């Protein structure tokens, strides 16, 4: 049986969703009050949420959580939401208040209108499988990602402080769900760089943007021959 051990895109998508205060559904839903997700850590009783897929959406209120993978809502779900149509639930407050979230490096970001900022980019970095941390049946995998918060540059000390506060909202969003939508058994932001080299390269390209880089570690165990 072939191994399915490579999970970069799956985890990167989960990080992108978490930055938007969202998580993907793990099972289709078309009735009832239970929504199955990879992780319900982002949602608390009383939160207003939106359930959506490519065909529609509706607004609900969280009535409770069961375990780590079920969200209970306050009324019967009216629509039909399917995993293969990108079904997800998200906090109605929009998470970190971003204009868009993508994948890649800031230097490769297309030149876009100012109203598209602030934004977040998620870039896969190094993945390691440490020797001695697995067995003949399992492998520990440590996936590293760089998450870039990008906004228009403004001069002044106060602008620096406010930019870090806004980047902090992204930091908090990622730290809110250590399971990253059920894609790993542990994750955390391991480093924050307020003025990374990517920002300097953008200035050299005459792109006045402020960048804060966060490094995220996502740890999972893979079963060989599963």
ZIUR-V950671 format. One record per backbone hydrogen bond with DSSP energy under -0.5 kcal/mol. CO is the residue of the C=O (numbers start at 1). NH is the residue of the N-H. E is the energy in kcal/mol with one decimal. If there is no record, write none. Layout:
CO|NH|E + CO|NH|E
This chain:
3|5|-0.5 + 5|7|-0.7 + 7|11|-2.4 + 8|12|-2.9 + 9|13|-2.4 + 10|14|-1.7 + 11|15|-2.4 + 12|16|-2.4 + 13|17|-2.5 + 14|18|-2.6 + 15|19|-2.3 + 16|20|-0.6 + 17|20|-1.3 + 17|22|-2.3 + 18|21|-2.1 + 19|96|-1.4 + 21|91|-2.7 + 23|89|-2.4 + 24|38|-1.0 + 29|81|-3.3 + 32|77|-2.7 + 33|73|-2.6 + 35|71|-2.7 + 36|26|-2.3 + 36|27|-0.9 + 40|43|-1.8 + 44|47|-2.3 + 47|49|-0.5 + 47|62|-2.8 + 48|92|-2.8 + 49|60|-2.8 + 50|90|-2.0 + 51|58|-1.9 + 52|88|-2.4 + 53|56|-1.0 + 56|53|-2.3 + 58|51|-2.5 + 60|49|-2.7 + 61|74|-2.0 + 62|46|-2.9 + 64|72|-3.5 + 66|69|-0.7 + 66|70|-1.2 + 68|40|-1.9 + 69|37|-2.4 + 70|66|-2.1 + 71|35|-2.5 + 72|63|-3.3 + 72|64|-1.6 + 81|29|-2.5 + 82|85|-1.5 + 82|87|-1.6 + 83|86|-2.0 + 85|54|-1.7 + 87|25|-2.1 + 88|52|-2.5 + 89|23|-2.3 + 90|50|-2.7 + 91|94|-1.9 + 94|97|-1.1 + 94|98|-0.5 + 100|120|-1.5 + 102|122|-2.0 + 105|108|-1.2 + 106|109|-1.3 + 113|116|-2.0 + 114|117|-1.7 + 118|99|-3.0 + 118|100|-0.7 + 119|150|-2.8 + 120|102|-2.7 + 121|123|-0.5 + 121|148|-3.1 + 122|104|-1.7 + 123|146|-3.0 + 126|144|-1.8 + 128|142|-3.0 + 130|133|-1.4 + 137|224|-3.1 + 138|135|-2.5 + 139|222|-3.1 + 141|143|-0.6 + 141|220|-2.5 + 142|128|-2.3 + 143|218|-3.2 + 144|125|-3.1 + 145|147|-0.5 + 145|216|-3.0 + 146|123|-3.1 + 146|148|-0.5 + 147|149|-0.5 + 147|214|-2.9 + 148|121|-2.0 + 148|150|-0.6 + 149|212|-2.2 + 150|118|-0.7 + 150|119|-2.5 + 151|210|-3.0 + 156|160|-1.6 + 157|161|-2.2 + 158|162|-2.6 + 159|163|-2.3 + 160|164|-2.0 + 161|165|-1.8 + 162|166|-2.1 + 163|167|-2.5 + 164|168|-2.1 + 165|169|-0.9 + 166|169|-0.6 + 166|170|-0.9 + 167|170|-0.5 + 167|171|-2.1 + 168|172|-2.7 + 169|173|-1.9 + 170|174|-2.3 + 171|175|-2.2 + 172|176|-1.3 + 173|177|-0.6 + 174|177|-0.9 + 176|178|-0.5 + 177|180|-1.7 + 179|182|-0.6 + 179|183|-1.0 + 179|184|-1.6 + 180|183|-1.4 + 186|219|-3.4 + 188|190|-0.6 + 188|217|-2.6 + 191|215|-2.7 + 192|194|-0.6 + 193|196|-0.6 + 193|213|-2.4 + 196|199|-0.9 + 196|200|-1.1 + 197|201|-2.2 + 198|202|-1.9 + 199|203|-2.0 + 200|204|-2.0 + 201|205|-1.2 + 202|207|-2.4 + 203|206|-1.9 + 206|208|-0.6 + 207|209|-2.0 + 208|153|-2.4 + 210|151|-2.1 + 211|196|-0.5 + 212|149|-2.9 + 213|193|-3.3 + 214|147|-3.4 + 214|216|-0.5 + 215|190|-2.7 + 215|191|-1.1 + 216|145|-2.5 + 216|218|-0.5 + 217|188|-1.7 + 218|143|-3.1 + 219|185|-1.9 + 219|186|-1.4 + 220|141|-3.2 + 222|139|-2.5 + 222|224|-0.6 + 223|226|-1.2
